[in-house]
Amino acid sequence: MTGDRSVGRIVVAAAAALVLVFTGFAWRSIDSLVSGIERISDLGLGGQRDGATDILLVGVDSRTDAHGNPLSADERAMLHAGDEVGMNTDTIMLVRVPNDGRSATAISIPRDSYVEVPGIGPSKINSAYGATKLTLKEKLLAQGVSESSAETQSVQAGRQALIKSVGTLTGLTVDHYAEISFLGFVLLTDAVGGVEVCLNAPVDEWMSGADFPAGRQRLNGAQALSFVRQRHDLPRGDIDRIVRQQVFLAQLTNQMLSAKTLGNPIRLQELSEAVGRTVVLDGSWDVIAFLKQLKELSGGHVKFETIPVADLNGMTNDGESVVRVEPRMVKAFVSALVEGKTDESEEPSFDPATVTVNVLNASGVGGLASKVSQALAAKGFQTGQVGNYNGGSVMSTRVLAASTSNPKAKEVARMLGGLTVVADPQMSAEAVSVVLASDYSGPGSAASSMFDFTGSSSTSATPVPPAPPISAGQNGPKCVN
C-alpha cells in the first residue's frame, strides 16, 4: 500500500507545474514570487532553436518543500506521507509552447516506458532520475565526499539523465525544466476551490483511497490525489491513470484561465504561495518574459496528448514488467504534432528504390552506419556511401539535403524515427545523407534493438495507439474510467 501511495503522489505532483506554465501570467506582476522560486542550473538544456519552448515537467515525492523545509505534521498526515522517500518520477510531461504563446501541447510519457537511459542502459524512464542519483551518491560517499555535497551532485546528475532520456525518446530538445512536490498539487487544487471531474462508473479502490460515485463531482486537493493516483481496477492501468490526470489538468487549467479565478485576489494569493513553496525551475528560465508570451492563451488552445504505446503489458527477458514504446513511432508521432500534421499514414509520392541514401557515422559507435544503412535497405532505399563522417563534431543526428523541403529527405527522416532535415547548399538536389550522432535511437541502433522481446514471457502485445487529444477548453469535465 505504501508503495502504491508513493507512486500516486509522484503521478500527481507534476500536474501542479502545468499551472505555472499555462496560467502563471496571472501573477506576472508579483516579482517577489518569481524571485522566491527555487532555481537550479547546469542541466544541459537547449536554447529554443526550433520555434518553440519545450518544458519538461516532473514530480518528486518529497517530505520537504522546494526550499528544503520539512513539511508540517498536519501536511504529512493530510497527504498520508510516511517515512519512505521515493525518487522515481512517475509523471513525466513534455509541454511544447510555440513562441507566439497562443497554444500549448502537453505530451504524457508513461512512467514504465522502457527506454535507453544514459549511463544505465535499457530501463524504465521513471527510474532515470532516481537510479542515476542513487548510483552516483553511493560512489561519491565511498570517495569521502560529504553527505550534502554528494546529495547535491547526485540530484543534479539524476535530473540530467532524465532530461537526456526524454530528449532521446521524443527527438525534441528540452529547453526548460520544472519540478514540483506532490504537496503543490493539493495546494493548487484547494486554491481554486476544488476541481470538477466525471466518472463513467463508481470506484472504490483501497490502495489509492479512491472512493467516488459515478457522474460529475467536485474534488478538493486530498480527494484529487486519490482520483489521479488510482491505477488498479482500471481497464488500461497506467494509461487510464494518464487519461484521468489529463482530464483533471484540463479542468484545472480551464478554471485557472477563467476570470473567476484570475479576478479573485485571495485565490491568486493562495496560488502564488503554492507555486513559490513547491516549484523548482531551471536557473536559465526568464519566467517573466515567458509568461508575457502566454497572455493570449485560452483553454481551447491547450491540448493533452499521450505517446503511442507498442505494448502496454510488455516484459523483458529478465521478467520485468514494462511498457514497450518504439522510439521510431514516438519520434514520428511527436514530429507530427510539432509540424501540425494530422495524417501520418500518407504514403510517399515516390518509390524508395529511386532514392540513394548515404549513411555517415559521427556517433563513435562502431558499425552503426552499416546497421542503419541495412535498415533503410530493408525499407526499399538504395545504399549509397557508408562510413565515418569527416565533417567535424556533430551533437545531434540529422538528415542532410539541398533543401529542408526535399520530400525524399523527409521520408528518410520519418523512417528513421522523425529526424530533423538540415539544408546543405553544397549537396545536389537529389542527394540525401544521414549523419548519425550519439543521440540516435532509431532503426539499427542499440536503443531500437533493445525492444526485441523474443523469448520473453510476454505472450501477446497490447498496443495502445494515441487517443484523441484532450482539450482544456471544453464545457465541463470529460467523463472517464
N, C-alpha and C positions, 0 to 999 in steps of 0.2 A: 504493500500500500504506500509506504514511504517513497519508494522509487517512482511509482506512477504519479504521485503528487509532485515530486521534484520535476519530472518531465513536463507535467502540466503547467507548472509555474513558468518554466522556461518558454513553453509554447506560447503563452500569452504575453510574456514580457516584452517582446519586440513589437507587439501590437501598439503599445503606447508611443513608440518612437514615430509611428506614422502620423500621429497628431502633430508632432514637431514639424514633419515635412509638409503635410497637407494644410495645416491650419496655423502654423506658427506666426504668420503675418499679423494675427490678431494682437500679438504683444510685441510687434516690431519696435515700438517706441520705448519699451522697457529695457533700457541699456543695462541696468543693474542685473537683470535676469540673465541676459546673454553673457555678461562678464562673469557671472557666477556659475555657469555651466562648467563641469569638469572637462578638461581638454587633454588629449593625448597626441603625440607626434611620431614621426618616423615610421609610418605604416606602409610605405611603398605604394602610395595611391597615385591615380592618374591625374590628368590635367584637363579634363573636359574637352578633348580634342575632336570629338565626334558629333558635336552639335547638341549635346545633352549632358545633364548631370546624372550620374549613376551612383546611387546611395545604397550601401549595404547596411541593412537593419538586422541586428541580432539581439537576443535576450540572454541574460545570465542569471542564474539562481544565486542570490547573494543575501547574506544576513546583515549587510551594511548598505548604506545609501551610496550614491555616486561619489561622495567625498570621503568615504571610509568610515562614516559614523555608524555605530551599531543601531539596528532597529530597536524600537521600544518593545517592552514585553507585550503590550497590547497589540502592536502591529504584528508581531510574530504569531501571537495567538489568533489574530484575525486571518492570517494567511496560512495557518496550520503549519508553520515553519518549524521543523525540528533542528537538530544539531548538524545533520549531514548537509554539506555544501556541494551542490552539483556544479560541474564545469562544462557539460555539454551544451551546445547552442541549438536547441531543438526547434526554434523558429528562425528561419533564415529567409529574408525577403530582399530582393534587389529592386529598388524603386528607380525608375527612369523618368526624369523630368526634362523635356526639351527646353532649350534655352529661352523660348518665348514664355515659359511659365504658364501656359494655358491648359496643359493637360499633365497627367501623371499616370504611370502604369506600374503596379506592384506585382512582381513575379515571385511566386512562392516556390521554394525548393524543399521537397520532403526531407525530413530530418535523417531518414535512413538511406538516402541516396548513396549508392556505392560508387565512389569516385577516386581519383588519384589525389592523394594528399601529399604535399611536398615534405620530404624527409621521412615519411611513414610508408607511403605506397598505397595500394588499394585499401580503402577504409570507408566507413560511413562518414558522410560530410559533417554530421553533428559532433564527431569526435576530433575534428581537425584542431579546434581551439584547445580543448581540454587535454587531449593526448600529447600534443606538442608542448603545452605548458608543463605538464607533469614530468615528461621525459627530460626537458631542459632544466627544470628546477632541481630534480634529483641529481643531475650531473653537476650543476653549479654548487649545490650544498656539499657534495663529495669533494669538490675542489677547494672548499673552505670559504666560499662566498657567503656573506651574511644573509640571514633569512629575508630581510626586507629587500635587499638588492636582488636576490635570487627570484623573489616573487615578482618584482617589477620587470626584470628581464624576461622571465618566462611568460608572463601575461602578454608582454609585447610580442613575443615570438608566436604565441597562440593566435593572437589577432591577425598577424601577418600570414600565418598558414591558412587561416580561414578565408582571408581576402584572396589569396592566390588560388585556393581551391575553387571558389565561386567564379573567379575570372576565367580559369581554365575550362570549367564546365560550360559556362554561358557564352564565352567568346567576347564578353564586354570587359572593359577596364573599369574597376571600381574607383570612383573619384572621391567619395567621401564615406565616412564610417560613423554609424550611430549605434550606441549600445545602451540598454536600459535594464534595470532590475524589475522583477515582477511586481514589486510594490507600486511602481509607476502606473501599471495597467489599472490597478484597483483605484488609485487616487484619481486618475484621469476619468475613469468611468463615473465615479461618485461626483466629480467636479461638474459634470454636465447633467447631473440629476438622473443618472442611470441611462441605459440604452435598451431600446425595444428590439426583441428578437421574435422569431416564429418557428415553431417545431411542427413537423408533419405528424408526429405521434408523441405520446408522453414518454418520458425516460426516467429511470430510477437505477442509477449505476453507482454502487457504493465506493468504488475505488477512486473515482473523481469527485464524488459528492454531488453529482448531477441528479437532481430530483425535481423535474419540471413537468407541468401538464402540456398537452398539445395546444397549438394555437399561439396567438400573439400575447406577449407579456413583456414587462419592463424589468430588467435585472439591475441590481446595484453591483458595486465592484466585486464583492466577495462571491455573489452568485454568478457573475460573469466569468470569474476564474474557473468555476466548476463547469459552466457551459462550454467554454472553449477548450478545456483540457481533456474532456472525455474522448476516448478513442475505443475503449472496449464496448461491445454490444452495438457497434455501428457497422453497417454493411461493408464499408470500404476502409475501416480502421482509420489510419492516419490521413488518408485522402479526404474522408468525410470531416475529420477534425480540421483540416486546412480550409475546407469549404465553410465550416462554422466560423472559423477565425476571419475569413474574408467577408462574410456577410455581416459579422459583428462590426468589423472595421469600417465597412461601407456605411453602416448606420451611424457609427460614431463620427465618421468624417462628415456625413451629411448634417448631423446635429451641430458639429463644431463649426461648419461653414454657414450655419443659419444665423440670421440676425438675432434670434432669441438668445443664442449663446454669446455671440460676439458683442452684443449690445448690453450685456449684463456685467457690470464691474466686479461683482462678487464672484461670478463664475470665472471671469478672466483671472482674478487674483488667485483663485484655487488652482486653475490650470498652470499659472506661472510658477506657483510654489511646487507643484508636482513635477513639472519639467525641470526646474532648477535643482531639485533634490534627487532626481532619479535618472537623468540622462547624461551620457558621456559622448562627446563628439571629438572628431579629429581636429588637431590644432590648426590645420591649414584652411579650414572652412570659414569663409566670410559669411556668417549666418545672416547678418542684416541685409547684405546685398542679395543673397539668395532668396530671402523671404519677400523682398520687394518684387522679385520676379513672379511671385505667386499671387499677386494682388488681384488678378482677374480669374483665378482658378475657381471653378464651380464643381459641385458634386457630380454632375453629369459627365464631367471630363476626367474623373478619377476611376480607373479600372483595376480589377484584380484578376490575375491570371495564374495558372499553375503549369509548370513544365510537363511535357509528356513523360509518362512512365511506361517502360517496356515490360516490367513485371513487378506487380505490387507485392507478390509473395516469392520473390527470388531467394535463393540460398546459395552460399558459396560452397566450394568443395570441402571447406572445414566445418560446414554445418551451421554457419552464421546466417540468420535471417536478415535479408537486406531488401531494399527497393532498387531494382535494376533500372538504371537510366542509360540510354545510349548517347554518348557525347555528340555524335553527329546529329541525331534527332533533336537534341536540346538546342544545339547551336543554330540549326536551321529554323527551329521554332522561334527562338529569340531574335534571330536575324529578321524573320518575317514581321515580328512585332515592331522592331526598330524601323524597318522600311515601310511599314504600313500595308503590307501585303495581306490578302485575305484568302488566297488560294495557292497553297504550296504544292498542290498535286499537278499543276500545269506541266505538261511535257515540254522539253526544249524544242525549238523550231528547227533543229539541225541534227544531223546524225553524228554521234560522238566519234564514230570511226573517221570522220573528216578532221578531227582535232588532234594535233600532236602536242603533247604536254611534256615540257622539261621539268624535272624534279631535282632541286638542289638542296643539299643538306648543310644548314648552318647551326644545327642543334647540338652537335658534339656526340650524338647517339649513333654509334656505328651501324651501318646498314639500313638506316631509317629511310633514306631516299629510295632505295631499291624496293622496300616493302610498300611504300606509298605508291610508287610507280606501278607495282603489280596490282595494287587495289584499284587504281584508275583503269588499268588494262582490263580488269575483270568487269568494269562498267562499260567497256567498249572503246575507250580512248586509246589513241596511238601513243606508243612510247617514244619519247624524244631523248634528250640528253639526261643522263642520270649520274649524279656525282656530288662532290662537295661545292659549296658556294664560296666564291673567292672575292665577294664584294664587300667584305668587312663584317663587323658585328651586326647582328640582327636581333632585336628584342622580341619581336612577335612574328608569327607565321603570316604570310600573305601570298596572294596570287598576283603576279605581275602581268600587265598587258599595256598596250599602247594607250588604251582609254579605259576608265573605270566602268564605262557603259558597254564594253565588249561582252556580248551575250555568251560567248563560248567561255570566257574567263569567269563570268558569273556562275555558269553552270558547274565548272570545275570547283569553284569556291563552295558552292552548295553541296556538291557531292563529298567534299572533304570536311563537312561539318559547319558550314556557314562562315568561311574565312573572309577576310577583307580583301577586296581587289584594289591594288595600288597602281596608279598610272606611271609608266616608264616610257617617256617620249623617245628613247633610243631603240625601243623594240618595234618590230614590224607590225603591221595591222593584224596579221594572222597569228602572231606568236603568243603563246601562253606558257608562263613559267610559274612553278610553285617553289617558294623559298621556305624551308622548314626551320623554325626556331625551337627553343627548348619548351615552349608552351604548347606545342602541337599535341592534340589528343584524339585526332580523327582516325579514319581507317588506316591500318598499317602500323599504328603506334602501340606502345605497351599499354597505354590507358584504354585503348579500344579493345585490345585482346584480353584484358582482364575480365571482360564481360562474357568470356566463353565459359559457361557454366556446365559444359559437357561432363558427365559423370557425377554431377552434384545430386543431392537428394531432392531437388526441386522437380516435381513431376509434371507440372503444367504451368505455363506462363499466364499471368493475369495482367494483360496490358491495360493501361488507363490513359486513353487519349485526352488531350486538353479539353476541358469543358468550356462552354461559352463564358466570356468574361462577366464578372460581377461588377455592376456599376454602383457608385456611391450616390447617384442622382435619382434613383427610383423612389416612388412614393410608398413608404412603408417597407418593412423588412421582408426579404425573400425567405420563404419557408424552406427548411432543410431537415435532414435526418437528425 
